Amino acid sequence: DADVTQTPRNRITKTGKRIMLECSQTKGHDRMYWYRQDPGLGLRLIYYSFDVKDINKGEISDGYSVSRQAQAKFSLSLESAIPNQTALYFCATSHLDRGNYGYTFGSGTRLTVV
Amino acid sequence: AQKITQTQPGMFVQEKEAVTLDCTYDTSDPSYGLFWYKQPSSGEMIFLIYQGSYDQQNATEGRYSLNFQKARKSANLVISASQLGDSAMYFCAMRDSRYNSGGSNYKLTFGKGTLLTVNP
């Protein structure tokens, strides 16, 4: 099993629909992140969480919300999807490894809003 | 302000030759980390190499090495003996440790990426 699992892998949804992207991890890492990737823009941070009670906005949080249901689960919601939210979404975790923070990424969720 | 700059949208290299992918960064934090990731066409993010700001030597991992020039704030990735499977998008990223009200930050900021094509 993957260390960081994202579901679904692909989703097509209609404008105005609510959609949730889920992320779970088996490594016990405290820190979890949601990024979106658009062609030519790299990955941009949407939200991040350092523990269950700590949720922070990233640089592009408008139109998104998150929930940290447990240490291992971090969900991203689009309350009312719009076409410019079509992107590749990544969940990631981070952990202290040999004195430095390493990051583990999920396989990504490809979301298309029509 | 953009913190990570990758000036090469695309690069081409012949198989078996070496290639350098450029990355410059901007931070006022004395403690930071620099990462390179590979993203093949399948989409997953594959960690390649890491350099800490206090590391005395340049990082190496197999055919990957990081040319870290701290004074110039550059962290170029060098791939030796390119292979066809190296064709992918490559991202440079920086982790800083600036503190916010909730404690240390440790977010990753990415560059826009360089698409590398290895020709046979």
gemmi code that builds the backbone of each chain (N, CA, C; Angstrom):
import gemmi

chains = {
    "A": [
        ("ASP", (0.838, -1.191, 0.000), (0.000, 0.000, 0.000), (0.878, 1.247, 0.000)),
        ("ALA", (0.381, 2.294, -0.713), (1.126, 3.535, -0.776), (1.123, 4.199, 0.589)),
        ("ASP", (2.195, 4.964, 0.874), (2.274, 5.682, 2.137), (1.222, 6.779, 2.217)),
        ("VAL", (0.978, 7.437, 1.081), (-0.015, 8.505, 1.016), (-0.985, 8.150, -0.110)),
        ("THR", (-2.228, 7.955, 0.232), (-3.232, 7.503, -0.724), (-4.257, 8.591, -0.975)),
        ("GLN", (-4.464, 8.889, -2.231), (-5.460, 9.885, -2.603), (-6.604, 9.210, -3.354)),
        ("THR", (-7.811, 9.601, -3.004), (-8.974, 9.121, -3.727), (-9.915, 10.278, -4.015)),
        ("PRO", (-10.538, 10.307, -5.186), (-10.315, 9.399, -6.306), (-9.041, 9.756, -7.064)),
        ("ARG", (-8.647, 8.939, -8.013), (-7.486, 9.257, -8.843), (-7.869, 10.217, -9.963)),
        ("ASN", (-9.081, 10.049, -10.435), (-9.602, 10.921, -11.479), (-11.068, 11.220, -11.175)),
        ("ARG", (-11.487, 12.443, -11.485), (-12.891, 12.802, -11.279), (-13.275, 13.883, -12.262)),
        ("ILE", (-14.427, 13.678, -12.863), (-15.033, 14.721, -13.690), (-16.307, 15.145, -12.983)),
        ("THR", (-16.470, 16.423, -12.769), (-17.650, 16.916, -12.073), (-18.199, 18.141, -12.790)),
        ("LYS", (-19.421, 18.483, -12.462), (-20.057, 19.610, -13.118), (-19.914, 20.888, -12.306)),
        ("THR", (-19.939, 21.985, -12.979), (-19.886, 23.289, -12.321), (-20.998, 23.388, -11.290)),
        ("GLY", (-20.626, 23.884, -10.100), (-21.588, 24.069, -9.027), (-21.724, 22.899, -8.075)),
        ("LYS", (-21.179, 21.760, -8.435), (-21.263, 20.588, -7.569), (-20.252, 20.675, -6.437)),
        ("ARG", (-20.587, 20.048, -5.332), (-19.652, 19.914, -4.224), (-18.868, 18.630, -4.412)),
        ("ILE", (-17.578, 18.706, -4.187), (-16.747, 17.520, -4.345), (-15.696, 17.475, -3.248)),
        ("MET", (-15.406, 16.283, -2.800), (-14.394, 16.098, -1.762), (-13.291, 15.187, -2.285)),
        ("LEU", (-12.078, 15.625, -2.089), (-10.904, 14.810, -2.388), (-10.325, 14.330, -1.063)),
        ("GLU", (-10.023, 13.051, -1.006), (-9.587, 12.491, 0.261), (-8.128, 12.064, 0.216)),
        ("CYS", (-7.515, 12.153, 1.363), (-6.111, 11.790, 1.498), (-5.930, 11.063, 2.819)),
        ("SER", (-5.257, 9.924, 2.764), (-4.943, 9.210, 3.991), (-3.493, 8.754, 3.939)),
        ("GLN", (-2.874, 8.667, 5.120), (-1.471, 8.273, 5.171), (-1.253, 7.252, 6.279)),
        ("THR", (-0.272, 6.411, 6.043), (-0.009, 5.301, 6.962), (1.289, 5.497, 7.724)),
        ("LYS", (1.924, 6.639, 7.583), (3.246, 6.841, 8.161), (3.226, 7.503, 9.530)),
        ("GLY", (2.072, 7.991, 9.958), (2.019, 8.650, 11.252), (2.627, 10.045, 11.247)),
        ("HIS", (2.733, 10.671, 10.087), (3.304, 12.015, 10.019), (2.300, 13.045, 10.493)),
        ("ASP", (2.817, 14.053, 11.209), (1.917, 15.073, 11.748), (1.443, 16.053, 10.679)),
        ("ARG", (2.324, 16.390, 9.780), (2.047, 17.485, 8.856), (1.490, 16.974, 7.542)),
        ("MET", (0.417, 17.626, 7.100), (-0.201, 17.248, 5.831), (-0.521, 18.504, 5.034)),
        ("TYR", (-0.509, 18.357, 3.715), (-0.617, 19.500, 2.810), (-1.502, 19.145, 1.614)),
        ("TRP", (-2.152, 20.162, 1.068), (-2.818, 20.027, -0.226), (-2.231, 21.056, -1.186)),
        ("TYR", (-1.821, 20.558, -2.360), (-1.291, 21.400, -3.423), (-2.141, 21.204, -4.672)),
        ("ARG", (-2.151, 22.221, -5.514), (-2.697, 22.026, -6.844), (-1.631, 22.382, -7.876)),
        ("GLN", (-1.668, 21.659, -8.981), (-0.706, 21.874, -10.052), (-1.448, 22.254, -11.312)),
        ("ASP", (-1.041, 23.360, -11.895), (-1.552, 23.810, -13.182), (-0.383, 23.893, -14.151)),
        ("PRO", (-0.613, 23.605, -15.405), (0.483, 23.650, -16.391), (1.191, 24.995, -16.369)),
        ("GLY", (2.517, 24.951, -16.277), (3.310, 26.176, -16.309), (3.378, 26.936, -15.009)),
        ("LEU", (2.684, 26.448, -13.980), (2.671, 27.176, -12.703), (3.286, 26.405, -11.554)),
        ("GLY", (3.709, 25.212, -11.779), (4.249, 24.426, -10.682), (3.161, 24.028, -9.700)),
        ("LEU", (3.554, 23.706, -8.491), (2.609, 23.328, -7.445), (2.412, 24.513, -6.507)),
        ("ARG", (1.174, 24.768, -6.186), (0.851, 25.863, -5.268), (0.072, 25.328, -4.076)),
        ("LEU", (0.381, 25.868, -2.923), (-0.164, 25.366, -1.667), (-1.570, 25.902, -1.426)),
        ("ILE", (-2.495, 24.993, -1.143), (-3.881, 25.373, -0.885), (-4.126, 25.497, 0.615)),
        ("TYR", (-3.877, 24.417, 1.345), (-4.025, 24.375, 2.799), (-2.964, 23.446, 3.367)),
        ("TYR", (-2.660, 23.669, 4.643), (-1.776, 22.750, 5.328), (-2.194, 22.615, 6.791)),
        ("SER", (-1.786, 21.515, 7.377), (-2.199, 21.194, 8.741), (-1.032, 20.561, 9.472)),
        ("PHE", (-0.738, 21.060, 10.657), (0.372, 20.514, 11.425), (-0.092, 19.490, 12.462)),
        ("ASP", (-1.360, 19.538, 12.813), (-1.960, 18.466, 13.585), (-3.472, 18.618, 13.465)),
        ("VAL", (-4.206, 17.764, 14.126), (-5.657, 17.726, 13.975), (-6.302, 19.071, 14.311)),
        ("LYS", (-5.721, 19.799, 15.229), (-6.331, 21.063, 15.663), (-5.732, 22.278, 14.977)),
        ("ASP", (-4.851, 22.076, 14.043), (-4.141, 23.189, 13.405), (-4.313, 23.135, 11.897)),
        ("ILE", (-5.087, 24.083, 11.372), (-5.341, 24.179, 9.935), (-4.940, 25.575, 9.497)),
        ("ASN", (-4.223, 25.656, 8.369), (-3.747, 26.956, 7.897), (-4.002, 27.114, 6.410)),
        ("LYS", (-4.319, 28.336, 6.014), (-4.492, 28.619, 4.599), (-3.150, 28.743, 3.910)),
        ("GLY", (-3.115, 28.262, 2.674), (-1.956, 28.461, 1.835), (-2.149, 29.669, 0.947)),
        ("GLU", (-1.439, 29.694, -0.154), (-1.479, 30.875, -1.010), (-2.723, 30.961, -1.887)),
        ("ILE", (-3.433, 29.850, -2.088), (-4.595, 29.875, -2.980), (-5.776, 29.143, -2.360)),
        ("SER", (-6.202, 29.528, -1.180), (-7.238, 28.800, -0.450), (-8.664, 29.183, -0.852)),
        ("ASP", (-8.858, 30.274, -1.554), (-10.211, 30.700, -1.901), (-10.914, 29.636, -2.731)),
        ("GLY", (-12.142, 29.305, -2.325), (-12.918, 28.317, -3.054), (-12.719, 26.900, -2.557)),
        ("TYR", (-11.855, 26.743, -1.552), (-11.558, 25.431, -0.985), (-11.759, 25.444, 0.528)),
        ("SER", (-12.014, 24.268, 1.069), (-12.011, 24.077, 2.510), (-11.399, 22.715, 2.799)),
        ("VAL", (-10.945, 22.527, 4.021), (-10.313, 21.255, 4.381), (-10.842, 20.788, 5.717)),
        ("SER", (-10.603, 19.519, 5.956), (-10.958, 18.906, 7.224), (-9.878, 17.905, 7.584)),
        ("ARG", (-9.373, 18.003, 8.797), (-8.402, 17.026, 9.292), (-9.152, 16.142, 10.293)),
        ("GLN", (-9.699, 15.067, 9.770), (-10.584, 14.223, 10.583), (-9.816, 13.429, 11.629)),
        ("ALA", (-8.575, 13.130, 11.316), (-7.712, 12.356, 12.208), (-6.284, 12.647, 11.763)),
        ("GLN", (-5.336, 12.193, 12.541), (-3.949, 12.448, 12.153), (-3.662, 11.917, 10.757)),
        ("ALA", (-4.317, 10.825, 10.405), (-4.008, 10.165, 9.144), (-4.857, 10.646, 7.977)),
        ("LYS", (-5.835, 11.505, 8.201), (-6.772, 11.856, 7.132), (-6.913, 13.360, 6.993)),
        ("PHE", (-6.814, 13.799, 5.748), (-6.889, 15.234, 5.456), (-7.651, 15.385, 4.150)),
        ("SER", (-8.860, 15.952, 4.214), (-9.731, 16.026, 3.048), (-9.817, 17.455, 2.530)),
        ("LEU", (-9.910, 17.570, 1.236), (-10.055, 18.864, 0.563), (-11.425, 18.908, -0.097)),
        ("SER", (-12.165, 19.983, 0.144), (-13.497, 20.119, -0.448), (-13.581, 21.343, -1.334)),
        ("LEU", (-14.286, 21.159, -2.431), (-14.662, 22.270, -3.287), (-16.166, 22.407, -3.109)),
        ("GLU", (-16.589, 23.465, -2.445), (-18.010, 23.599, -2.094), (-18.889, 23.776, -3.320)),
        ("SER", (-18.395, 24.515, -4.283), (-19.132, 24.752, -5.523), (-18.099, 24.845, -6.643)),
        ("ALA", (-17.844, 23.704, -7.267), (-16.744, 23.620, -8.225), (-16.963, 24.553, -9.421)),
        ("ILE", (-15.841, 25.114, -9.881), (-15.864, 25.960, -11.075), (-14.778, 25.466, -12.031)),
        ("PRO", (-14.932, 25.755, -13.328), (-13.981, 25.203, -14.310), (-12.515, 25.552, -14.048)),
        ("ASN", (-12.226, 26.725, -13.486), (-10.796, 27.037, -13.279), (-10.202, 26.309, -12.079)),
        ("GLN", (-10.984, 25.442, -11.466), (-10.435, 24.536, -10.454), (-10.027, 23.198, -11.069)),
        ("THR", (-10.148, 23.114, -12.371), (-9.622, 21.947, -13.080), (-8.109, 21.936, -12.931)),
        ("ALA", (-7.575, 20.872, -12.353), (-6.141, 20.815, -12.054), (-5.790, 19.420, -11.555)),
        ("LEU", (-4.507, 19.232, -11.327), (-4.000, 18.032, -10.671), (-3.751, 18.385, -9.211)),
        ("TYR", (-4.355, 17.649, -8.319), (-4.254, 17.944, -6.889), (-3.391, 16.895, -6.191)),
        ("PHE", (-2.492, 17.401, -5.363), (-1.617, 16.512, -4.610), (-1.795, 16.709, -3.112)),
        ("CYS", (-1.829, 15.607, -2.419), (-1.710, 15.602, -0.972), (-0.280, 15.213, -0.640)),
        ("ALA", (0.250, 15.783, 0.427), (1.600, 15.443, 0.856), (1.670, 15.420, 2.365)),
        ("THR", (2.628, 14.665, 2.868), (2.922, 14.676, 4.300), (4.378, 15.042, 4.477)),
        ("SER", (4.715, 15.519, 5.649), (6.124, 15.780, 5.914), (6.509, 15.219, 7.279)),
        ("HIS", (7.777, 14.913, 7.392), (8.288, 14.274, 8.582), (9.742, 14.634, 8.755)),
        ("LEU", (10.214, 14.498, 9.975), (11.617, 14.781, 10.277), (12.438, 13.528, 9.993)),
        ("ASP", (13.391, 13.667, 9.109), (14.209, 12.534, 8.697), (15.676, 12.940, 8.754)),
        ("ARG", (16.416, 12.332, 9.640), (17.845, 12.634, 9.789), (18.078, 14.133, 9.978)),
        ("GLY", (17.236, 14.733, 10.783), (17.397, 16.139, 11.129), (16.801, 17.105, 10.140)),
        ("ASN", (16.232, 16.604, 9.067), (15.619, 17.482, 8.080), (14.232, 16.974, 7.732)),
        ("TYR", (13.398, 17.915, 7.271), (12.047, 17.524, 6.906), (12.016, 16.962, 5.490)),
        ("GLY", (11.456, 15.749, 5.359), (11.233, 15.154, 4.057), (9.750, 15.154, 3.751)),
        ("TYR", (9.407, 15.049, 2.515), (8.021, 15.143, 2.079), (7.665, 13.928, 1.239)),
        ("THR", (6.467, 13.417, 1.479), (5.956, 12.286, 0.709), (4.677, 12.720, 0.023)),
        ("PHE", (4.605, 12.507, -1.273), (3.446, 12.926, -2.047), (2.577, 11.726, -2.397)),
        ("GLY", (1.272, 11.985, -2.445), (0.364, 11.016, -3.015), (0.486, 11.000, -4.527)),
        ("SER", (-0.265, 10.118, -5.150), (-0.178, 9.958, -6.611), (-0.959, 11.013, -7.378)),
        ("GLY", (-1.721, 11.822, -6.668), (-2.440, 12.904, -7.320), (-3.869, 12.536, -7.673)),
        ("THR", (-4.710, 13.563, -7.709), (-6.096, 13.441, -8.176), (-6.271, 14.413, -9.329)),
        ("ARG", (-6.633, 13.848, -10.459), (-6.852, 14.705, -11.629), (-8.330, 15.076, -11.665)),
        ("LEU", (-8.619, 16.349, -11.427), (-9.992, 16.840, -11.352), (-10.307, 17.695, -12.570)),
        ("THR", (-11.421, 17.382, -13.186), (-11.921, 18.182, -14.308), (-13.303, 18.690, -13.955)),
        ("VAL", (-13.474, 20.004, -14.049), (-14.774, 20.624, -13.790), (-15.326, 21.114, -15.129)),
        ("VAL", (-16.483, 20.574, -15.499), (-17.067, 20.930, -16.803), (-18.310, 21.808, -16.633)),
    ],
    "B": [
        ("ALA", (6.183, 37.716, -3.894), (7.386, 37.610, -4.723), (7.742, 36.131, -4.900)),
        ("GLN", (8.140, 35.795, -6.097), (8.480, 34.408, -6.386), (9.742, 34.026, -5.637)),
        ("LYS", (9.732, 32.888, -4.986), (10.859, 32.495, -4.185), (11.752, 31.493, -4.886)),
        ("ILE", (11.210, 30.748, -5.804), (11.961, 29.749, -6.545), (11.823, 30.059, -8.024)),
        ("THR", (12.946, 30.176, -8.714), (12.925, 30.507, -10.126), (13.624, 29.430, -10.936)),
        ("GLN", (12.886, 28.880, -11.865), (13.461, 27.949, -12.842), (13.305, 28.617, -14.199)),
        ("THR", (14.407, 29.043, -14.769), (14.366, 29.890, -15.962), (14.247, 29.109, -17.263)),
        ("GLN", (14.364, 27.796, -17.197), (14.343, 26.979, -18.404), (13.008, 26.235, -18.500)),
        ("PRO", (12.083, 26.720, -19.303), (10.814, 25.990, -19.424), (11.026, 24.603, -20.023)),
        ("GLY", (11.995, 24.496, -20.949), (12.255, 23.215, -21.579), (13.732, 23.052, -21.873)),
        ("MET", (14.198, 21.812, -21.799), (15.592, 21.506, -22.101), (15.646, 20.215, -22.906)),
        ("PHE", (16.633, 20.151, -23.798), (16.856, 18.940, -24.572), (18.283, 18.460, -24.319)),
        ("VAL", (18.446, 17.157, -24.276), (19.784, 16.588, -24.090), (19.853, 15.273, -24.857)),
        ("GLN", (21.034, 14.969, -25.335), (21.243, 13.683, -25.999), (21.480, 12.604, -24.954)),
        ("GLU", (20.960, 11.455, -25.266), (21.169, 10.302, -24.379), (22.656, 10.141, -24.084)),
        ("LYS", (22.954, 9.838, -22.831), (24.299, 9.594, -22.306), (25.073, 10.868, -22.005)),
        ("GLU", (24.542, 12.028, -22.357), (25.212, 13.267, -22.012), (24.701, 13.777, -20.667)),
        ("ALA", (25.445, 14.708, -20.086), (25.041, 15.332, -18.829), (24.210, 16.583, -19.125)),
        ("VAL", (23.341, 16.918, -18.180), (22.501, 18.107, -18.336), (22.375, 18.804, -16.987)),
        ("THR", (22.308, 20.116, -17.029), (22.134, 20.914, -15.814), (20.824, 21.681, -15.887)),
        ("LEU", (20.015, 21.516, -14.862), (18.746, 22.239, -14.755), (18.911, 23.317, -13.697)),
        ("ASP", (18.581, 24.543, -14.068), (18.861, 25.682, -13.197), (17.755, 25.935, -12.186)),
        ("CYS", (18.176, 26.407, -11.026), (17.233, 26.806, -9.980), (17.881, 27.893, -9.133)),
        ("THR", (17.224, 29.012, -8.988), (17.660, 30.027, -8.033), (16.542, 30.257, -7.037)),
        ("TYR", (16.905, 30.706, -5.871), (15.932, 30.848, -4.800), (16.170, 32.148, -4.053)),
        ("ASP", (15.178, 32.524, -3.287), (15.283, 33.747, -2.503), (14.685, 33.487, -1.130)),
        ("THR", (15.470, 33.700, -0.113), (14.985, 33.586, 1.248), (15.881, 34.390, 2.173)),
        ("SER", (15.319, 34.881, 3.254), (16.105, 35.566, 4.279), (16.334, 34.660, 5.481)),
        ("ASP", (15.818, 33.457, 5.404), (15.958, 32.505, 6.499), (17.322, 31.819, 6.391)),
        ("PRO", (18.106, 31.792, 7.466), (19.408, 31.122, 7.376), (19.299, 29.599, 7.302)),
        ("SER", (18.154, 29.073, 7.726), (17.962, 27.631, 7.710), (16.885, 27.274, 6.696)),
        ("TYR", (17.268, 26.541, 5.690), (16.310, 26.158, 4.656), (16.794, 24.877, 3.983)),
        ("GLY", (15.915, 24.284, 3.210), (16.261, 23.073, 2.490), (15.812, 23.182, 1.052)),
        ("LEU", (16.566, 22.575, 0.179), (16.267, 22.618, -1.244), (16.056, 21.200, -1.764)),
        ("PHE", (15.028, 21.027, -2.543), (14.638, 19.715, -3.046), (14.516, 19.762, -4.573)),
        ("TRP", (14.748, 18.623, -5.178), (14.401, 18.438, -6.575), (13.481, 17.232, -6.678)),
        ("TYR", (12.419, 17.415, -7.487), (11.474, 16.351, -7.752), (11.372, 16.127, -9.249)),
        ("LYS", (11.094, 14.887, -9.591), (10.855, 14.499, -10.982), (9.396, 14.125, -11.126)),
        ("GLN", (8.771, 14.612, -12.186), (7.383, 14.244, -12.457), (7.282, 13.678, -13.869)),
        ("PRO", (7.216, 12.364, -13.990), (7.044, 11.775, -15.327), (5.633, 12.032, -15.840)),
        ("SER", (5.390, 11.596, -17.039), (4.084, 11.862, -17.662), (2.937, 11.214, -16.896)),
        ("SER", (3.237, 10.221, -16.110), (2.192, 9.563, -15.310), (1.714, 10.442, -14.156)),
        ("GLY", (2.480, 11.471, -13.814), (1.995, 12.475, -12.874), (2.520, 12.433, -11.462)),
        ("GLU", (3.072, 11.308, -11.015), (3.509, 11.268, -9.619), (4.749, 12.122, -9.388)),
        ("MET", (4.927, 12.554, -8.172), (6.075, 13.354, -7.776), (7.106, 12.436, -7.137)),
        ("ILE", (8.285, 12.398, -7.744), (9.342, 11.506, -7.285), (10.481, 12.346, -6.701)),
        ("PHE", (10.788, 12.125, -5.436), (11.878, 12.847, -4.789), (13.213, 12.390, -5.372)),
        ("LEU", (14.079, 13.356, -5.694), (15.384, 13.031, -6.256), (16.528, 13.299, -5.290)),
        ("ILE", (16.562, 14.519, -4.727), (17.743, 14.921, -3.995), (17.409, 16.096, -3.086)),
        ("TYR", (18.163, 16.175, -1.987), (17.940, 17.224, -0.990), (19.273, 17.862, -0.587)),
        ("GLN", (19.228, 19.185, -0.384), (20.400, 19.924, 0.095), (19.974, 20.829, 1.234)),
        ("GLY", (20.589, 20.696, 2.372), (20.322, 21.585, 3.482), (21.216, 22.809, 3.419)),
        ("SER", (20.737, 23.922, 3.938), (21.499, 25.168, 3.816), (22.809, 25.128, 4.585)),
        ("TYR", (22.901, 24.272, 5.582), (24.127, 24.187, 6.363), (25.027, 23.041, 5.926)),
        ("ASP", (24.587, 22.307, 4.925), (25.414, 21.189, 4.455), (26.676, 21.736, 3.796)),
        ("GLN", (27.807, 21.169, 4.167), (29.087, 21.651, 3.661), (29.394, 21.135, 2.261)),
        ("GLN", (28.865, 19.968, 1.958), (29.146, 19.373, 0.661), (27.899, 19.338, -0.206)),
        ("ASN", (28.118, 19.357, -1.510), (27.001, 19.221, -2.437), (26.410, 17.820, -2.333)),
        ("ALA", (25.079, 17.755, -2.393), (24.406, 16.466, -2.295), (24.562, 15.675, -3.593)),
        ("THR", (24.662, 14.376, -3.442), (24.691, 13.481, -4.601), (23.822, 12.270, -4.307)),
        ("GLU", (23.131, 11.786, -5.347), (22.325, 10.584, -5.252), (22.402, 9.880, -6.597)),
        ("GLY", (23.296, 8.923, -6.688), (23.448, 8.206, -7.947), (23.854, 9.141, -9.074)),
        ("ARG", (23.053, 9.190, -10.119), (23.384, 10.049, -11.264), (22.991, 11.507, -11.050)),
        ("TYR", (22.364, 11.795, -9.909), (21.938, 13.160, -9.621), (22.909, 13.826, -8.655)),
        ("SER", (23.235, 15.056, -8.943), (23.997, 15.856, -8.000), (23.431, 17.264, -7.984)),
        ("LEU", (23.616, 17.909, -6.872), (23.093, 19.256, -6.713), (24.269, 20.207, -6.587)),
        ("ASN", (24.354, 21.147, -7.488), (25.412, 22.148, -7.480), (24.919, 23.337, -6.666)),
        ("PHE", (25.279, 23.335, -5.388), (24.771, 24.310, -4.431), (25.763, 25.456, -4.292)),
        ("GLN", (25.339, 26.648, -4.699), (26.171, 27.834, -4.569), (25.400, 28.821, -3.699)),
        ("LYS", (25.706, 28.773, -2.420), (24.910, 29.493, -1.431), (24.954, 31.001, -1.638)),
        ("ALA", (26.122, 31.542, -1.924), (26.251, 32.990, -2.086), (25.446, 33.487, -3.284)),
        ("ARG", (25.348, 32.661, -4.296), (24.590, 33.027, -5.486), (23.131, 32.594, -5.377)),
        ("LYS", (22.791, 31.906, -4.305), (21.436, 31.383, -4.097), (20.989, 30.554, -5.291)),
        ("SER", (21.831, 29.626, -5.653), (21.459, 28.726, -6.739), (21.621, 27.276, -6.299)),
        ("ALA", (20.810, 26.429, -6.855), (20.790, 25.003, -6.494), (20.475, 24.204, -7.752)),
        ("ASN", (21.427, 24.149, -8.654), (21.197, 23.504, -9.943), (21.301, 21.989, -9.830)),
        ("LEU", (20.444, 21.311, -10.554), (20.460, 19.841, -10.605), (21.283, 19.402, -11.806)),
        ("VAL", (22.207, 18.514, -11.560), (23.010, 17.946, -12.638), (22.655, 16.469, -12.770)),
        ("ILE", (22.270, 16.081, -13.962), (21.991, 14.680, -14.256), (23.101, 14.190, -15.174)),
        ("SER", (23.823, 13.205, -14.719), (24.910, 12.681, -15.551), (24.387, 11.504, -16.381)),
        ("ALA", (25.006, 11.279, -17.512), (24.687, 10.113, -18.354), (23.179, 9.956, -18.530)),
        ("SER", (22.571, 10.950, -19.164), (21.111, 10.965, -19.310), (20.587, 9.693, -19.968)),
        ("GLN", (19.418, 9.288, -19.519), (18.740, 8.117, -20.064), (17.374, 8.545, -20.600)),
        ("LEU", (16.835, 7.749, -21.503), (15.532, 8.093, -22.075), (14.473, 8.232, -20.983)),
        ("GLY", (14.603, 7.437, -19.949), (13.643, 7.497, -18.844), (13.746, 8.754, -17.994)),
        ("ASP", (14.748, 9.557, -18.250), (14.870, 10.819, -17.522), (13.960, 11.897, -18.097)),
        ("SER", (13.371, 11.646, -19.239), (12.446, 12.618, -19.834), (11.262, 12.809, -18.902)),
        ("ALA", (11.099, 14.030, -18.432), (10.068, 14.318, -17.426), (10.093, 15.809, -17.118)),
        ("MET", (9.146, 16.227, -16.277), (9.170, 17.568, -15.718), (9.964, 17.514, -14.425)),
        ("TYR", (10.806, 18.516, -14.191), (11.616, 18.578, -12.986), (11.296, 19.861, -12.224)),
        ("PHE", (11.049, 19.690, -10.934), (10.715, 20.824, -10.083), (11.761, 21.016, -8.997)),
        ("CYS", (12.141, 22.259, -8.812), (12.959, 22.666, -7.687), (12.014, 23.208, -6.618)),
        ("ALA", (12.296, 22.930, -5.372), (11.433, 23.392, -4.283), (12.276, 23.769, -3.074)),
        ("MET", (11.758, 24.677, -2.288), (12.478, 25.117, -1.093), (11.581, 25.004, 0.124)),
        ("ARG", (12.138, 24.519, 1.196), (11.490, 24.476, 2.482), (12.182, 25.479, 3.367)),
        ("ASP", (11.405, 26.429, 3.876), (12.011, 27.345, 4.821), (11.471, 27.030, 6.202)),
        ("SER", (11.957, 27.738, 7.175), (11.536, 27.464, 8.546), (11.108, 28.731, 9.245)),
        ("ARG", (10.527, 29.654, 8.462), (10.049, 30.865, 9.093), (8.905, 30.544, 10.035)),
        ("TYR", (8.918, 31.214, 11.141), (7.905, 30.965, 12.144), (6.661, 31.806, 11.880)),
        ("ASN", (5.508, 31.163, 12.045), (4.273, 31.934, 12.050), (3.697, 31.859, 13.452)),
        ("SER", (2.505, 32.350, 13.626), (1.953, 32.411, 14.973), (1.736, 31.028, 15.568)),
        ("GLY", (1.634, 30.048, 14.724), (1.374, 28.702, 15.211), (2.621, 27.868, 15.394)),
        ("GLY", (3.781, 28.441, 15.126), (4.998, 27.649, 15.247), (5.749, 27.621, 13.933)),
        ("SER", (6.679, 26.744, 13.788), (7.520, 26.721, 12.594), (6.703, 26.325, 11.373)),
        ("ASN", (7.137, 26.788, 10.262), (6.351, 26.734, 9.049), (6.580, 25.459, 8.244)),
        ("TYR", (7.756, 25.338, 7.701), (8.156, 24.150, 6.952), (7.245, 23.840, 5.775)),
        ("LYS", (6.867, 24.867, 5.048), (6.123, 24.634, 3.820), (7.095, 24.503, 2.666)),
        ("LEU", (6.663, 23.806, 1.644), (7.442, 23.677, 0.420), (6.909, 24.658, -0.613)),
        ("THR", (7.825, 25.425, -1.198), (7.461, 26.319, -2.286), (8.153, 25.822, -3.544)),
        ("PHE", (7.392, 25.718, -4.631), (7.897, 25.129, -5.855), (8.183, 26.167, -6.926)),
        ("GLY", (9.160, 25.850, -7.784), (9.331, 26.577, -9.017), (8.325, 26.083, -10.045)),
        ("LYS", (8.356, 26.704, -11.236), (7.378, 26.362, -12.259), (7.753, 25.138, -13.066)),
        ("GLY", (8.977, 24.678, -12.892), (9.363, 23.431, -13.525), (10.115, 23.594, -14.827)),
        ("THR", (10.879, 22.559, -15.168), (11.602, 22.467, -16.440), (11.261, 21.124, -17.071)),
        ("LEU", (10.817, 21.151, -18.297), (10.503, 19.915, -19.009), (11.753, 19.441, -19.735)),
        ("LEU", (12.283, 18.319, -19.309), (13.484, 17.753, -19.909), (13.105, 16.667, -20.907)),
        ("THR", (13.684, 16.767, -22.085), (13.499, 15.732, -23.109), (14.857, 15.147, -23.442)),
        ("VAL", (14.965, 13.839, -23.319), (16.201, 13.146, -23.653), (16.025, 12.508, -25.017)),
        ("ASN", (16.878, 12.886, -25.936), (16.806, 12.370, -27.301), (17.726, 11.169, -27.496)),
        ("PRO", (17.260, 10.157, -28.238), (18.102, 8.974, -28.465), (19.234, 9.268, -29.441)),
    ],
}
model = gemmi.Model(1)
for chain_id, residues in chains.items():
    chain = gemmi.Chain(chain_id)
    for i, (resn, *xyz) in enumerate(residues, 1):
        res = gemmi.Residue()
        res.name, res.seqid = resn, gemmi.SeqId(i, " ")
        for name, pos in zip(("N", "CA", "C"), xyz):
            atom = gemmi.Atom()
            atom.name, atom.element = name, gemmi.Element(name[0])
            atom.pos, atom.b_iso = gemmi.Position(*pos), 0.0
            res.add_atom(atom)
        chain.add_residue(res)
    model.add_chain(chain)
structure = gemmi.Structure()
structure.add_model(model)
structure.setup_entities()
